[in-house]
């Protein structure tokens, strides 16, 4: 089984960052894990 050279970041749907709401109700934007804000990560 071979993987493509790049795949979407697991937590941002390929957008490069993920916006989520903290427990305090604040909106927080963080970079995707493992992709340095590019939206894709090397497989």
Buried (B, 14 or more C-beta within 10 A) or exposed (E): EEEEEBEBBEBBEBEBBBEEEEEEEEEEEEBBEEBEEBBBBEE
